C-alpha cells in the first residue's frame, strides 16, 4: 500500500464515488461513502465531508 499526500485519498474517493453514481445513479450514497472510506483509508471526518459534498450537490438551488 502506498502512502498518499494528505487530501489525495479524499480527491480519489470523490472521483470514485462520482464515477460509481454515474454508472448507477440508484446506488445508496451512504453505502458508496462507506466503501470509499475502506478503499481509500479515510477518516470519519472525511466521510462526513463526502456526505455533505454529495448531498449539497443534489439539492436544487433556491430561486
Phi, psi and omega in degrees: 000136181267154176269128182253146176301150181304133181093336180296315180297321179294320177296317179295320179296317179299316179295317181298314179298316179301316179295318179297320181289329177291321181284332178213088184298341182273358180295137181296124183298317181300321179293319178297319180295319177299315179296320179295322179297320178289315183294321186251010177054057182265157180274167175301326177295322176296321179297319178296318177301313181299319180297314179296317182302311184282329179283328178286334176291330185278338183285135177290147180286143180293147182268000000 
